[in-house]
Amino acid sequence: MFNNRIYDILAAQMRRQIDAINVSSSNIANVDTPGYKAKKIVDSDSSFGNILALKITSPMQIQPVANNQYQIVQSDDIARNDGNNVNIEKEMVNIAKARASYEQLSSMLKFKLRSIDNLLNQLGKV
């Protein structure tokens, strides 16, 4: 019932969404800074499903990828005349996506914690 790996994955993904919001917020704050190059988050493995650890029941199964690393890099978007390449609409969409993902992950975490709470309550009644 208590699988630390799932909590580690949820925490890492929630941190990634917070970083995505911070990066986009920083980009928006620098929209009028001449020469500013927008930052973006690049995932080394963009597939969330690939990081979930599945129970291996046979040596013939494909091992899931457990690498959910990401890095913050400079965006290569086309710059305006002043050298700034921040696109406010794109940054607002990025913030909305990260916020939605964070809320989804938060709901998953609440569900897991609620199930532990229910188990503990049932054990207390025995």
C-alpha positions in Angstrom: 0.0 0.0 0.0 2.8 2.5 0.9 5.0 2.6 -2.1 7.7 5.3 -1.7 8.4 5.2 -5.5 5.0 6.6 -6.4 5.4 9.5 -3.9 8.9 10.2 -5.3 7.5 10.3 -8.8 4.6 12.6 -7.8 6.9 14.9 -5.9 9.4 15.1 -8.8 6.6 15.8 -11.3 5.1 18.5 -9.0 8.5 20.2 -8.7 8.8 20.1 -12.5 5.5 21.9 -12.9 6.5 24.5 -10.3 9.7 25.0 -12.2 7.8 25.4 -15.5 5.6 28.1 -13.9 8.6 29.9 -12.5 10.4 29.8 -15.9 7.4 31.1 -17.8 6.8 33.8 -15.1 10.5 34.9 -15.4 10.1 35.0 -19.2 7.0 37.2 -18.9 8.7 39.5 -16.4 11.5 40.0 -18.9 9.3 40.6 -22.0 10.5 44.2 -22.3 14.2 43.5 -21.6 16.2 44.0 -24.8 18.3 41.0 -25.8 16.6 38.7 -23.2 16.4 35.1 -24.4 13.4 33.2 -23.1 14.1 30.0 -21.1 12.2 26.7 -21.5 12.2 23.3 -19.8 13.3 20.4 -21.9 12.5 16.9 -20.6 15.0 14.1 -21.2 11.9 11.9 -21.4 8.7 13.7 -22.2 6.5 10.7 -21.7 5.0 10.8 -18.2 3.7 7.2 -18.6 7.3 5.9 -19.1 8.4 6.9 -15.6 5.8 5.0 -13.8 7.3 1.9 -12.3 5.3 -1.1 -13.2 5.7 -4.5 -11.5 7.8 -6.8 -13.7 6.2 -10.2 -13.7 8.3 -11.7 -16.5 11.9 -11.3 -17.7 10.4 -11.0 -21.2 8.7 -7.7 -20.4 10.2 -4.4 -21.5 11.6 -2.5 -18.6 10.0 1.0 -18.1 12.2 4.0 -18.3 12.5 5.7 -14.9 14.3 8.9 -15.9 12.3 12.0 -15.5 15.1 14.5 -15.6 14.7 17.9 -17.2 16.8 20.9 -17.7 16.2 24.6 -18.2 17.6 25.9 -21.5 17.5 29.0 -23.6 14.6 29.0 -26.2 15.6 29.1 -29.8 12.4 31.0 -30.8 12.8 33.8 -33.3 13.7 37.1 -31.7 12.1 40.5 -32.2 14.1 43.5 -33.5 15.3 44.2 -29.9 16.7 40.7 -29.6 14.0 39.5 -27.1 12.2 36.3 -28.0 9.6 36.1 -25.3 6.1 35.2 -26.6 3.6 36.1 -24.0 0.8 34.0 -25.4 3.0 30.9 -25.5 4.1 31.6 -21.9 0.6 32.0 -20.7 -0.4 28.6 -22.3 2.7 27.0 -20.6 1.6 28.4 -17.3 -2.0 27.1 -17.8 -0.7 23.6 -18.8 1.7 23.4 -15.8 -1.0 24.5 -13.4 -3.4 21.9 -14.8 -0.8 19.2 -14.5 0.1 20.3 -11.0 -3.6 20.1 -9.9 -3.9 16.7 -11.5 -0.8 15.4 -9.7 -2.1 17.0 -6.4 -5.3 15.1 -6.8 -3.4 11.9 -7.3 -1.4 12.5 -4.2 -4.6 13.3 -2.2 -6.1 10.1 -3.4 -3.1 8.0 -2.3 -3.0 9.7 1.1 -6.7 9.3 1.6 -6.4 5.6 0.9 -3.6 5.3 3.6 -5.8 7.3 6.0 -8.7 4.9 5.3 -6.5 1.9 5.9 -5.3 3.4 9.2 -8.8 4.1 10.3 -9.9 0.5 9.5 -6.9 -0.8 11.4 -7.9 1.4 14.4 -11.4 -0.2 14.4 -10.1 -3.7 14.7 
